[in-house]
Amino acid sequence: MPDNGSLRPGFAATQRSRVRRHPERAHYDRETVYAILDAAMMCHVGYVIDGLPYVTPTLFWRDGDRLYWHGSSASRMLRAQREGIPVCLTVSHVDGLVLARCAFRHSLNYRAVMAFGTAHVVEDESEKEAGLNAFIERLYPGRTALMRPIAAQELKATMLLGMAIEEVSAKIRDDGPLDLDIDHGADCWAGIVPIAQLVGMP
């Protein structure tokens, strides 16, 4: 299992990663950043190809300060990133709808991470296979021991990319509606409607 970062120093808030809007909601410690990343299955990877911006949703996983994602070796996104281009990887969780007594003060409770780094392809086949098995274990613990090993052709058809977290910030809102005194005369309910992601029974 990946470490939770609780015993390691936090990340530095840089010019690029510093949260400026509601800085009181910002977190730079590894424990918080890791927890938000590890609770997510899907991320969004932002990058630039030929001067044009792209954002691609993809499954990912974490090992220490490194993030990994994979796909087809024929993928334009992965082929562009394998050359070592800067990327921005984000994850977000919606935890609740915040209903206030005026439209302007409605909000959302959330947890989010924005990480910056440089993508690199994993070339070593044993490292690549171990990384892909770690991905399966993250989603389905114990399953790699039950499946057949990854075939050489499957390994060749799959590209694995890794990114060391160079800069990162987390942002969390976990609060109720911030009504003004004048709003309390409105004849409507205010509060939080919780939202949770559940894994169902197969």
Backbone as ProteinMPNN parsed JSONL, in Angstrom:
{"seq_chain_A": "MPDNGSLRPGFAATQRSRVRRHPERAHYDRETVYAILDAAMMCHVGYVIDGLPYVTPTLFWRDGDRLYWHGSSASRMLRAQREGIPVCLTVSHVDGLVLARCAFRHSLNYRAVMAFGTAHVVEDESEKEAGLNAFIERLYPGRTALMRPIAAQELKATMLLGMAIEEVSAKIRDDGPLDLDIDHGADCWAGIVPIAQLVGMP", "coords_chain_A": {"N_chain_A": [[0.845, -1.199, 0.0], [0.468, 2.303, -0.71], [2.419, 4.821, 1.011], [1.076, 7.039, 3.538], [2.086, 9.526, 3.922], [2.18, 10.841, 6.374], [4.36, 11.097, 8.072], [6.219, 12.58, 6.768], [7.808, 15.574, 5.425], [5.83, 18.42, 4.345], [4.667, 19.567, 1.072], [6.124, 22.333, -0.662], [4.572, 25.514, -0.98], [4.325, 26.947, -4.015], [4.86, 29.545, -6.518], [3.273, 28.716, -8.596], [1.663, 26.677, -7.519], [0.408, 27.701, -5.288], [-2.583, 28.364, -3.514], [-4.79, 30.882, -4.153], [-7.376, 31.935, -4.128], [-9.545, 31.852, -1.507], [-7.452, 31.031, 0.454], [-7.408, 29.872, 2.963], [-8.501, 27.42, 2.704], [-6.61, 25.84, 1.651], [-4.236, 23.151, 1.415], [-1.078, 21.704, 1.931], [0.253, 19.601, 2.944], [1.556, 16.274, 2.861], [-0.038, 14.145, 3.792], [-2.74, 14.965, 3.552], [-2.872, 15.598, 0.793], [-2.178, 13.099, -0.354], [-4.304, 11.508, 0.618], [-6.552, 12.532, -0.705], [-5.851, 12.061, -3.376], [-5.628, 9.235, -3.323], [-8.207, 8.465, -2.827], [-9.463, 8.744, -5.194], [-10.361, 7.381, -8.394], [-10.241, 8.185, -11.006], [-8.483, 10.614, -12.904], [-7.758, 13.877, -14.316], [-5.747, 14.791, -16.955], [-3.864, 17.446, -17.982], [-2.348, 18.981, -20.803], [-0.197, 20.187, -23.469], [-0.288, 20.103, -26.964], [1.293, 20.843, -29.907], [0.851, 23.564, -29.446], [-1.797, 23.674, -28.654], [-4.258, 23.281, -26.093], [-5.113, 20.362, -24.168], [-7.225, 18.216, -22.265], [-7.404, 15.211, -20.665], [-9.412, 12.626, -19.42], [-8.558, 9.924, -17.281], [-7.801, 6.713, -15.802], [-5.815, 6.323, -12.829], [-2.976, 5.888, -10.596], [-1.119, 5.98, -7.483], [2.235, 5.953, -6.257], [4.063, 6.53, -3.643], [5.586, 9.63, -4.114], [5.031, 9.634, -6.769], [2.945, 9.602, -9.638], [0.93, 7.569, -11.724], [-0.277, 6.649, -14.965], [-1.959, 4.961, -17.667], [-2.306, 3.526, -20.989], [-3.244, 2.834, -24.41], [-0.517, 2.0, -26.543], [-0.68, 3.259, -28.931], [-1.905, 5.619, -28.449], [-2.454, 9.046, -28.975], [-2.27, 10.997, -27.01], [-0.623, 9.762, -25.041], [1.676, 9.235, -26.526], [2.543, 11.8, -27.055], [3.089, 12.704, -24.487], [5.121, 11.047, -23.64], [7.55, 12.059, -24.322], [8.423, 13.686, -22.357], [6.961, 16.009, -21.494], [5.625, 18.938, -19.811], [2.982, 18.435, -17.491], [-0.293, 18.773, -16.046], [-2.023, 17.399, -13.47], [-5.165, 16.604, -12.205], [-7.522, 15.887, -9.583], [-10.828, 15.477, -8.257], [-13.387, 15.546, -5.763], [-16.804, 15.52, -5.118], [-18.517, 16.36, -2.312], [-20.822, 17.374, -1.205], [-23.861, 19.244, -1.755], [-24.31, 22.624, -1.14], [-26.787, 24.426, 0.131], [-27.973, 27.629, 0.263], [-29.653, 30.612, 1.536], [-29.899, 32.476, -0.376], [-29.343, 32.809, -3.886], [-26.736, 33.515, -4.653], [-25.052, 32.624, -2.637], [-25.085, 29.889, -2.618], [-23.238, 26.833, -2.696], [-20.572, 24.382, -2.841], [-19.41, 21.481, -1.286], [-16.227, 20.06, -1.288], [-13.288, 18.134, -2.237], [-10.117, 18.566, -3.578], [-7.268, 18.153, -5.733], [-4.429, 19.556, -7.296], [-1.791, 18.789, -9.286], [1.539, 19.24, -10.445], [3.971, 18.33, -12.884], [6.408, 16.428, -14.781], [5.829, 14.295, -17.404], [6.935, 10.961, -17.957], [7.807, 8.123, -19.881], [7.618, 4.728, -18.836], [10.041, 2.525, -19.429], [11.403, 0.152, -18.763], [10.685, -3.242, -18.729], [10.081, -4.99, -16.58], [9.606, -3.197, -14.5], [7.473, -1.87, -15.61], [5.533, -3.926, -15.806], [5.233, -4.506, -13.089], [4.187, -2.073, -12.245], [1.706, -1.979, -13.594], [0.467, -4.186, -12.453], [0.328, -3.247, -9.854], [-1.576, -1.31, -10.186], [-3.881, -2.85, -10.734], [-4.042, -4.161, -8.268], [-4.592, -2.04, -6.625], [-7.226, -1.371, -7.265], [-8.528, -3.833, -7.124], [-7.855, -5.616, -4.686], [-5.693, -8.382, -4.173], [-6.271, -9.658, -6.545], [-4.375, -10.03, -8.6], [-2.982, -12.325, -7.978], [-4.689, -14.281, -8.731], [-5.135, -14.14, -11.433], [-3.996, -14.849, -14.821], [-0.569, -14.229, -15.798], [0.522, -11.064, -17.231], [0.617, -10.966, -20.718], [3.337, -10.904, -23.107], [2.745, -9.531, -25.493], [0.564, -8.023, -24.715], [1.767, -6.365, -22.869], [3.454, -4.95, -24.543], [1.597, -3.576, -26.057], [0.672, -1.709, -24.343], [1.172, 1.44, -22.871], [2.943, 2.875, -20.231], [2.967, 5.612, -18.138], [4.741, 7.789, -15.96], [4.865, 10.259, -13.357], [6.685, 12.374, -11.385], [5.663, 14.119, -8.517], [6.07, 17.422, -8.628], [5.185, 19.972, -7.906], [2.377, 20.875, -5.913], [-0.988, 21.245, -4.726], [-3.68, 21.034, -2.401], [-7.193, 21.523, -2.038], [-9.895, 22.186, 0.042], [-13.308, 22.341, 0.769], [-15.426, 22.288, 3.45], [-17.984, 22.922, 4.818], [-20.928, 24.655, 6.016], [-23.753, 26.577, 4.683], [-23.021, 30.007, 4.043], [-24.693, 32.196, 5.02], [-25.898, 35.594, 5.02], [-26.956, 37.89, 7.604], [-29.259, 39.179, 6.742], [-30.348, 37.33, 5.06], [-31.67, 35.409, 6.526], [-34.34, 35.802, 6.782], [-35.581, 34.662, 4.651], [-37.943, 32.35, 3.33], [-37.073, 29.527, 3.217], [-35.356, 26.368, 3.269], [-32.001, 25.858, 4.42], [-28.838, 24.328, 4.088], [-26.811, 21.32, 4.014], [-26.668, 18.988, 1.408], [-25.675, 15.833, 1.414], [-23.287, 14.082, -0.641], [-22.192, 11.011, -1.869], [-19.903, 8.555, -3.1], [-20.497, 5.271, -3.979], [-19.622, 1.809, -3.93], [-21.189, -0.761, -5.492], [-22.767, -4.011, -4.995], [-21.707, -6.776, -6.959]], "CA_chain_A": [[0.0, 0.0, 0.0], [1.252, 3.536, -0.711], [2.485, 5.479, 2.309], [0.101, 8.131, 3.632], [2.793, 10.796, 4.004], [1.984, 11.524, 7.656], [5.628, 11.307, 8.762], [7.141, 13.248, 5.854], [7.545, 17.018, 5.301], [4.84, 18.803, 3.351], [5.125, 20.187, -0.164], [6.235, 23.788, -0.596], [3.623, 26.283, -1.79], [5.103, 27.693, -4.997], [4.12, 30.552, -7.271], [2.296, 28.036, -9.443], [0.739, 25.807, -6.786], [-0.236, 28.384, -4.154], [-4.01, 28.653, -3.648], [-4.993, 32.31, -3.896], [-8.783, 32.15, -3.807], [-9.793, 31.145, -0.252], [-6.232, 30.32, 0.863], [-7.637, 29.127, 4.205], [-8.924, 26.068, 2.34], [-5.473, 25.173, 1.01], [-3.434, 22.185, 2.168], [0.13, 21.315, 1.205], [0.863, 18.453, 3.61], [1.457, 15.036, 2.089], [-1.121, 13.286, 4.261], [-3.992, 15.424, 2.943], [-2.762, 15.441, -0.659], [-2.238, 11.671, -0.673], [-5.633, 10.97, 0.909], [-7.461, 12.944, -1.78], [-5.455, 11.312, -4.57], [-5.89, 7.805, -3.177], [-9.652, 8.241, -2.813], [-9.964, 8.914, -6.56], [-9.984, 6.398, -9.403], [-10.007, 8.879, -12.274], [-7.905, 11.951, -12.866], [-7.742, 14.589, -15.594], [-4.377, 15.189, -17.264], [-3.804, 18.57, -18.908], [-1.069, 19.071, -21.506], [-0.265, 20.976, -24.699], [0.273, 19.498, -28.172], [1.33, 21.795, -31.023], [0.315, 24.847, -29.029], [-3.211, 23.588, -28.293], [-4.446, 22.604, -24.808], [-5.974, 19.185, -24.089], [-7.414, 17.62, -20.943], [-7.879, 13.851, -20.897], [-9.716, 11.831, -18.224], [-7.959, 8.592, -17.325], [-7.547, 6.079, -14.513], [-4.444, 6.571, -12.379], [-2.65, 5.415, -9.254], [0.008, 6.666, -6.851], [3.245, 5.207, -5.509], [4.871, 7.581, -3.034], [5.391, 10.934, -4.743], [4.88, 9.443, -8.212], [1.621, 9.27, -10.148], [1.027, 6.763, -12.938], [-1.463, 6.373, -15.767], [-1.576, 4.086, -18.775], [-3.241, 3.465, -22.107], [-2.739, 2.178, -25.61], [0.738, 2.525, -27.089], [-1.017, 4.06, -30.111], [-2.6, 6.827, -28.009], [-1.796, 10.315, -29.283], [-1.981, 11.65, -25.741], [0.522, 9.152, -24.385], [2.865, 9.406, -27.365], [3.005, 13.178, -26.866], [3.595, 12.872, -23.129], [6.287, 10.2, -23.381], [8.771, 12.81, -24.601], [8.81, 14.456, -21.181], [6.354, 17.335, -21.515], [4.968, 19.318, -18.554], [1.565, 18.102, -17.401], [-1.014, 19.131, -14.829], [-2.954, 16.312, -13.163], [-6.114, 17.016, -11.175], [-8.623, 15.025, -9.154], [-11.788, 16.2, -7.425], [-14.492, 14.797, -5.171], [-17.934, 16.339, -4.678], [-18.981, 15.783, -1.052], [-22.135, 17.85, -0.807], [-24.43, 20.485, -2.271], [-24.531, 23.564, -0.044], [-27.925, 25.275, -0.207], [-28.073, 28.824, 1.092], [-30.951, 31.283, 1.452], [-29.893, 33.313, -1.577], [-28.675, 32.068, -4.958], [-25.318, 33.863, -4.729], [-24.277, 31.948, -1.596], [-25.046, 28.437, -2.798], [-21.86, 26.406, -2.902], [-20.298, 22.961, -2.982], [-18.328, 20.936, -0.473], [-15.394, 19.294, -2.215], [-11.856, 17.923, -2.009], [-9.476, 18.593, -4.894], [-5.807, 18.242, -5.802], [-3.821, 19.922, -8.573], [-0.375, 18.42, -9.219], [2.33, 19.578, -11.624], [5.181, 17.539, -13.05], [6.813, 16.105, -16.147], [5.507, 12.893, -17.694], [7.981, 10.148, -18.579], [7.383, 6.757, -20.146], [8.331, 3.661, -18.129], [10.552, 1.653, -20.489], [11.815, -1.143, -18.235], [9.516, -4.126, -18.791], [9.731, -5.508, -15.256], [9.009, -2.07, -13.772], [6.181, -1.623, -16.249], [4.608, -4.983, -15.387], [4.964, -4.307, -11.664], [3.313, -0.915, -12.126], [0.355, -2.337, -14.031], [-0.09, -5.069, -11.424], [-0.002, -2.4, -8.705], [-2.836, -0.658, -10.539], [-4.94, -3.839, -10.506], [-4.142, -4.397, -6.826], [-5.218, -0.882, -5.992], [-8.673, -1.431, -7.479], [-9.047, -5.167, -6.787], [-6.806, -6.245, -3.871], [-5.575, -9.832, -4.22], [-6.697, -10.231, -7.823], [-3.258, -10.412, -9.468], [-2.584, -13.699, -7.651], [-5.671, -15.198, -9.305], [-5.18, -14.004, -12.888], [-2.784, -15.245, -15.538], [0.359, -13.101, -15.942], [0.374, -10.22, -18.414], [1.336, -11.505, -21.874], [4.324, -9.986, -23.683], [2.091, -8.684, -26.487], [-0.26, -7.065, -23.974], [2.687, -5.39, -22.289], [3.928, -4.122, -25.654], [0.486, -2.746, -26.537], [0.298, -0.78, -23.277], [2.187, 2.41, -22.47], [2.833, 3.309, -18.84], [3.618, 6.894, -17.89], [4.882, 8.181, -14.568], [5.154, 11.671, -13.125], [7.013, 12.768, -10.019], [4.959, 15.337, -8.111], [7.035, 18.505, -8.427], [4.454, 21.012, -7.181], [1.019, 20.374, -5.698], [-1.802, 21.826, -3.658], [-5.021, 20.496, -2.193], [-8.151, 22.531, -1.591], [-11.045, 21.504, 0.632], [-14.397, 23.081, 1.415], [-16.209, 21.387, 4.296], [-18.669, 23.908, 5.644], [-22.32, 24.879, 5.677], [-24.022, 27.816, 3.952], [-22.514, 31.224, 4.677], [-25.75, 33.19, 4.85], [-25.842, 36.878, 5.703], [-28.072, 38.068, 8.535], [-30.454, 39.582, 5.998], [-30.884, 36.168, 4.346], [-32.398, 34.496, 7.404], [-35.775, 36.027, 6.658], [-36.108, 33.922, 3.499], [-38.759, 31.197, 3.727], [-36.569, 28.312, 2.567], [-34.38, 25.608, 4.05], [-30.595, 25.972, 4.043], [-28.036, 23.278, 4.699], [-25.956, 20.51, 3.141], [-27.162, 17.721, 0.866], [-24.454, 15.031, 1.243], [-23.101, 13.269, -1.842], [-21.169, 9.999, -1.631], [-19.712, 7.55, -4.147], [-20.599, 3.944, -3.384], [-19.353, 0.643, -4.762], [-22.295, -1.686, -5.304], [-22.512, -5.448, -5.05], [-21.796, -7.277, -8.341]], "C_chain_A": [[0.878, 1.245, 0.0], [1.289, 4.152, 0.675], [1.533, 6.664, 2.325], [0.752, 9.484, 3.864], [2.752, 11.489, 5.344], [3.29, 11.841, 8.367], [6.645, 12.053, 7.903], [6.806, 14.731, 5.752], [6.522, 17.298, 4.21], [5.483, 19.357, 2.093], [5.201, 21.705, 0.035], [5.158, 24.426, -1.468], [4.429, 27.182, -2.722], [4.233, 28.749, -5.674], [3.01, 29.91, -8.094], [1.258, 27.264, -8.636], [-0.028, 26.518, -5.672], [-1.698, 28.697, -4.461], [-4.246, 30.101, -3.249], [-6.439, 32.646, -3.541], [-9.139, 31.268, -2.619], [-8.558, 30.348, 0.177], [-6.39, 29.536, 2.163], [-8.102, 27.695, 3.93], [-7.779, 25.244, 1.748], [-4.768, 24.224, 1.975], [-2.25, 21.778, 1.295], [0.828, 20.121, 1.862], [0.603, 17.181, 2.814], [0.256, 14.189, 2.506], [-2.449, 13.671, 3.611], [-3.976, 15.224, 1.433], [-2.907, 13.974, -1.049], [-3.644, 11.106, -0.469], [-6.627, 11.318, -0.197], [-7.137, 12.194, -3.068], [-5.884, 9.85, -4.468], [-7.375, 7.479, -3.143], [-10.26, 8.319, -4.21], [-9.516, 7.756, -7.443], [-9.568, 7.091, -10.701], [-9.397, 10.248, -12.027], [-8.127, 12.612, -14.223], [-6.326, 15.115, -15.804], [-4.415, 16.289, -18.32], [-2.415, 18.698, -19.508], [-1.284, 19.869, -22.786], [0.405, 20.201, -25.826], [0.17, 20.524, -29.297], [0.638, 23.112, -30.672], [-1.143, 24.842, -28.619], [-3.373, 22.807, -26.99], [-5.405, 21.42, -24.92], [-6.079, 18.766, -22.629], [-8.067, 16.261, -21.153], [-8.195, 13.164, -19.573], [-9.117, 10.436, -18.361], [-7.848, 8.031, -15.914], [-6.083, 6.292, -14.131], [-4.225, 5.9, -11.031], [-1.38, 6.107, -8.781], [0.939, 5.67, -6.188], [4.204, 6.237, -4.926], [4.546, 8.925, -3.653], [5.251, 10.825, -6.26], [3.446, 9.041, -8.545], [1.788, 8.547, -11.478], [-0.32, 6.705, -13.646], [-1.018, 5.6, -17.0], [-2.627, 4.153, -19.875], [-2.605, 2.742, -23.271], [-1.434, 2.823, -26.074], [0.502, 3.395, -28.317], [-1.678, 5.388, -29.742], [-1.8, 8.08, -28.331], [-1.393, 11.043, -28.006], [-0.71, 11.087, -25.118], [1.797, 9.319, -25.202], [3.427, 10.816, -27.233], [3.662, 13.346, -25.499], [4.882, 12.097, -22.876], [7.6, 10.944, -23.585], [9.204, 13.682, -23.428], [8.249, 15.859, -21.174], [5.736, 17.656, -20.149], [3.486, 18.951, -18.598], [1.012, 18.609, -16.074], [-2.074, 18.062, -14.61], [-3.856, 16.751, -12.014], [-7.074, 15.887, -10.832], [-9.562, 15.87, -8.305], [-12.879, 15.258, -6.948], [-15.571, 15.792, -4.757], [-18.539, 15.667, -3.449], [-20.354, 16.28, -0.618], [-22.546, 19.109, -1.541], [-24.745, 21.385, -1.08], [-25.614, 24.552, -0.474], [-28.017, 26.424, 0.786], [-29.453, 29.464, 0.902], [-30.976, 32.376, 0.389], [-29.041, 32.596, -2.615], [-27.166, 32.288, -4.944], [-24.475, 33.041, -3.766], [-24.421, 30.428, -1.618], [-23.611, 28.024, -3.115], [-21.788, 24.885, -2.979], [-19.229, 22.593, -1.965], [-17.534, 19.954, -1.332], [-14.01, 19.075, -1.626], [-11.2, 17.852, -3.382], [-7.967, 18.695, -4.743], [-5.41, 18.656, -7.209], [-2.318, 19.687, -8.44], [0.314, 18.737, -10.54], [3.573, 18.697, -11.676], [5.475, 17.328, -14.521], [6.595, 14.62, -16.382], [6.684, 12.203, -18.371], [7.452, 8.732, -18.774], [8.236, 5.79, -19.331], [8.744, 2.63, -19.169], [10.878, 0.247, -19.986], [10.608, -2.072, -18.105], [9.11, -4.665, -17.426], [9.089, -4.42, -14.402], [7.61, -1.771, -14.305], [5.147, -2.653, -15.803], [4.241, -4.835, -13.916], [4.011, -3.135, -11.452], [1.882, -1.226, -12.509], [-0.311, -3.283, -13.034], [-0.466, -4.28, -10.171], [-1.323, -1.67, -8.934], [-4.017, -1.598, -10.294], [-5.144, -4.061, -9.008], [-4.805, -3.23, -6.107], [-6.739, -0.955, -6.1], [-9.284, -2.733, -6.982], [-7.999, -5.919, -5.967], [-6.858, -7.772, -3.932], [-5.845, -10.452, -5.572], [-5.531, -10.682, -8.701], [-2.797, -11.839, -9.199], [-3.51, -14.72, -8.304], [-5.659, -15.195, -10.833], [-3.931, -14.605, -13.525], [-1.866, -14.035, -15.645], [0.071, -12.303, -17.217], [1.217, -10.797, -19.543], [2.268, -10.444, -22.454], [3.678, -9.031, -24.681], [1.199, -7.641, -25.822], [0.604, -5.968, -23.364], [3.181, -4.417, -23.361], [2.849, -3.145, -26.116], [0.077, -1.674, -25.536], [1.462, 0.148, -22.965], [1.905, 2.855, -21.042], [3.628, 4.595, -18.664], [3.66, 7.173, -16.397], [5.248, 9.651, -14.464], [5.496, 11.872, -11.661], [6.269, 14.062, -9.698], [6.001, 16.403, -7.787], [6.428, 19.644, -7.609], [3.017, 20.534, -7.041], [0.319, 21.196, -4.621], [-3.12, 21.075, -3.591], [-5.914, 21.632, -1.718], [-9.413, 21.807, -1.136], [-12.049, 22.535, 1.138], [-15.24, 22.068, 2.158], [-16.956, 22.249, 5.302], [-20.117, 24.029, 5.188], [-22.507, 26.166, 4.896], [-23.55, 29.028, 4.746], [-23.51, 32.357, 4.438], [-25.413, 34.495, 5.569], [-27.045, 36.983, 6.644], [-29.364, 38.385, 7.797], [-31.122, 38.394, 5.309], [-31.783, 35.295, 5.213], [-33.903, 34.729, 7.398], [-36.398, 35.268, 5.506], [-36.817, 32.656, 3.971], [-38.31, 29.949, 2.962], [-35.521, 27.664, 3.463], [-32.974, 25.879, 3.533], [-29.809, 24.891, 4.767], [-27.252, 22.517, 3.649], [-26.7, 19.254, 2.702], [-25.932, 16.857, 0.59], [-24.47, 14.249, -0.071], [-21.971, 12.287, -1.562], [-21.1, 9.051, -2.82], [-19.665, 6.178, -3.496], [-20.246, 2.871, -4.401], [-20.436, -0.382, -4.465], [-21.854, -3.143, -5.339], [-22.626, -5.926, -6.495], [-22.958, -8.254, -8.498]], "O_chain_A": [[1.929, 1.253, 0.641], [0.329, 4.037, 1.437], [1.213, 7.23, 1.28], [0.053, 10.49, 3.99], [3.236, 12.615, 5.465], [3.335, 12.76, 9.184], [7.814, 12.147, 8.276], [5.657, 15.12, 5.964], [6.365, 16.517, 3.272], [6.691, 19.589, 2.049], [4.433, 22.279, 0.806], [4.866, 23.94, -2.56], [5.136, 28.08, -2.263], [3.029, 28.832, -5.431], [1.939, 30.491, -8.268], [0.093, 27.203, -9.029], [-1.015, 25.984, -5.167], [-2.019, 29.225, -5.525], [-3.932, 30.498, -2.126], [-6.69, 33.545, -2.739], [-9.041, 30.045, -2.718], [-8.614, 29.121, 0.256], [-5.599, 28.634, 2.441], [-8.095, 26.856, 4.831], [-7.968, 24.082, 1.388], [-4.712, 24.462, 3.181], [-2.391, 21.542, 0.095], [1.876, 19.678, 1.39], [-0.439, 17.034, 2.175], [-0.397, 13.581, 1.658], [-3.199, 12.801, 3.168], [-4.949, 14.738, 0.857], [-3.664, 13.64, -1.96], [-4.122, 10.318, -1.285], [-7.451, 10.486, -0.578], [-8.041, 11.743, -3.771], [-6.438, 9.293, -5.416], [-7.764, 6.34, -3.401], [-11.434, 8.0, -4.396], [-8.425, 7.214, -7.265], [-8.661, 6.638, -11.399], [-9.746, 10.944, -11.074], [-8.62, 11.983, -15.159], [-5.774, 15.8, -14.943], [-4.935, 16.09, -19.417], [-1.416, 18.543, -18.806], [-2.417, 20.188, -23.144], [1.521, 19.704, -25.672], [-0.918, 21.013, -29.6], [-0.068, 23.696, -31.494], [-1.686, 25.89, -28.269], [-2.71, 21.788, -26.792], [-6.383, 21.466, -25.667], [-5.139, 18.939, -21.853], [-9.144, 16.162, -21.741], [-7.342, 13.119, -18.687], [-9.167, 9.837, -19.435], [-7.807, 8.786, -14.943], [-5.22, 6.425, -14.998], [-5.165, 5.409, -10.405], [-0.662, 6.731, -9.562], [0.497, 4.667, -5.627], [5.063, 6.759, -5.637], [3.383, 9.325, -3.716], [5.346, 11.833, -6.96], [2.822, 8.253, -7.835], [2.679, 8.872, -12.262], [-1.372, 6.712, -13.006], [0.166, 5.586, -17.336], [-3.689, 4.754, -19.712], [-1.555, 2.115, -23.132], [-1.272, 4.041, -26.004], [1.37, 4.175, -28.707], [-1.978, 6.195, -30.621], [-0.616, 8.172, -28.005], [-0.314, 11.631, -27.928], [0.177, 11.84, -24.714], [2.874, 9.521, -24.642], [4.641, 11.012, -27.292], [4.668, 14.043, -25.367], [5.653, 12.456, -21.986], [8.643, 10.52, -23.085], [10.239, 14.345, -23.497], [8.973, 16.811, -20.882], [5.364, 16.743, -19.412], [2.822, 19.135, -19.618], [1.751, 18.839, -15.116], [-2.928, 17.845, -15.47], [-3.376, 17.211, -10.978], [-7.398, 15.046, -11.67], [-9.145, 16.861, -7.704], [-13.245, 14.303, -7.634], [-15.274, 16.798, -4.112], [-19.019, 14.537, -3.531], [-20.985, 15.673, 0.247], [-21.71, 19.936, -1.905], [-25.38, 20.947, -0.12], [-25.387, 25.404, -1.333], [-28.126, 26.213, 1.994], [-30.308, 28.925, 0.198], [-31.955, 33.111, 0.267], [-28.12, 31.859, -2.264], [-26.4, 31.358, -5.195], [-23.303, 32.783, -4.041], [-23.922, 29.751, -0.718], [-22.862, 28.782, -3.731], [-22.795, 24.2, -3.157], [-18.249, 23.32, -1.802], [-18.113, 19.115, -2.023], [-13.61, 19.728, -0.662], [-11.689, 17.141, -4.261], [-7.455, 19.244, -3.767], [-5.974, 18.176, -8.192], [-1.654, 20.296, -7.602], [-0.251, 18.531, -11.615], [4.153, 18.361, -10.643], [4.876, 17.96, -15.391], [7.117, 13.785, -15.644], [7.343, 12.775, -19.239], [6.732, 8.209, -17.924], [9.435, 6.008, -19.155], [7.895, 1.936, -19.728], [10.657, -0.735, -20.694], [9.625, -1.729, -17.448], [7.919, -4.786, -17.14], [8.14, -4.685, -13.665], [6.692, -1.46, -13.547], [4.018, -2.298, -15.462], [3.084, -5.015, -13.537], [3.135, -3.188, -10.589], [0.946, -0.795, -11.835], [-1.515, -3.19, -12.797], [-1.452, -4.596, -9.505], [-2.089, -1.442, -7.998], [-5.028, -1.197, -9.719], [-6.278, -4.139, -8.535], [-5.493, -3.415, -5.103], [-7.453, -0.642, -5.147], [-10.409, -2.751, -6.482], [-7.314, -6.785, -6.511], [-7.917, -8.378, -3.766], [-5.668, -11.659, -5.738], [-5.682, -11.628, -9.475], [-2.274, -12.496, -10.098], [-3.157, -15.894, -8.42], [-6.125, -16.148, -11.457], [-2.931, -14.841, -12.847], [-2.35, -12.904, -15.587], [-0.544, -12.809, -18.156], [2.399, -11.085, -19.353], [2.027, -9.245, -22.314], [4.02, -7.849, -24.715], [1.089, -6.513, -26.302], [0.224, -4.797, -23.346], [3.308, -3.218, -23.116], [3.152, -2.021, -26.517], [-0.764, -0.828, -25.837], [2.599, -0.298, -22.814], [0.768, 3.17, -20.691], [4.811, 4.659, -18.997], [2.731, 6.835, -15.663], [5.863, 10.217, -15.367], [4.683, 11.573, -10.787], [6.246, 14.989, -10.508], [6.723, 16.298, -6.796], [7.081, 20.206, -6.73], [2.491, 19.867, -7.931], [0.954, 21.762, -3.732], [-3.609, 20.55, -4.591], [-5.453, 22.578, -1.08], [-9.932, 20.934, -1.832], [-11.689, 23.478, 1.843], [-15.717, 21.098, 1.569], [-16.607, 22.3, 6.482], [-20.481, 23.562, 4.109], [-21.527, 26.788, 4.487], [-23.667, 29.065, 5.971], [-23.215, 33.337, 3.753], [-24.731, 34.495, 6.594], [-28.026, 36.255, 6.496], [-30.437, 37.916, 8.179], [-32.315, 38.436, 5.009], [-32.579, 34.519, 4.686], [-34.656, 33.929, 7.953], [-37.622, 35.229, 5.387], [-36.356, 31.977, 4.889], [-39.064, 29.388, 2.167], [-34.891, 28.318, 4.295], [-32.782, 26.106, 2.339], [-30.088, 24.579, 5.925], [-27.051, 23.001, 2.535], [-27.286, 18.547, 3.522], [-25.211, 17.116, -0.373], [-25.521, 13.817, -0.544], [-20.911, 12.68, -1.074], [-22.111, 8.778, -3.468], [-18.887, 5.948, -2.571], [-20.538, 3.008, -5.589], [-20.587, -0.823, -3.326], [-20.711, -3.455, -5.672], [-23.554, -5.522, -7.197], [-23.184, -8.774, -9.591]]}, "name": "protein", "num_of_chains": 1, "seq": "MPDNGSLRPGFAATQRSRVRRHPERAHYDRETVYAILDAAMMCHVGYVIDGLPYVTPTLFWRDGDRLYWHGSSASRMLRAQREGIPVCLTVSHVDGLVLARCAFRHSLNYRAVMAFGTAHVVEDESEKEAGLNAFIERLYPGRTALMRPIAAQELKATMLLGMAIEEVSAKIRDDGPLDLDIDHGADCWAGIVPIAQLVGMP"}
